[in-house]
């Protein structure tokens, strides 16, 4: 393994060690996965869930806690000449409900929460045993957004929203959460082979953690 991979695994081991420490009440091992829109968070969460089988894994998508459009914060679109709902701010989410839901998810060995602002909220970070930030360059992220969203939106709408909102909110709210992560995973296409290898090893170590605690 490369030095970078060994460094990531050392940080993971430190997180596992903290979870092993004596607790009055043993809670699920909680993994938070943050990162930019279309960086590969959902893919990583599903990969980990598959690799962690047969442990009981619950994957929670932060998107389920979006406020209704009429309650979301707004931004003014110069292209459309009107205010439109903004999906990329901390106040776009029903935060209290999200925290309570995550805290009360007990019927699992492992809980994985993924979303653009998963690492933004201190109340969520306090629940997490391992915090992961998925990084991908902006050009890859916009291409992935276009491919993903074309089935429900026009090309122009996808690009306009990215240019007017997503890229600015990413810099303002998402990218700073990288500093809260325990490890940074590369989500770019060029790092596919390395990412698979490191994710497999992380999951192997997490499964070993449960063998020693049962």
Beta strands, then each sheet from edge to edge (+ up, - down):
strand 1: 29-35
strand 2: 57-61
strand 3: 74-77
strand 4: 82-85
strand 5: 110-114
strand 6: 130-135
strand 7: 183-186
sheet 1: 2+ 5+ 1+ 6+ 7+
sheet 2: 3+ 4-
end
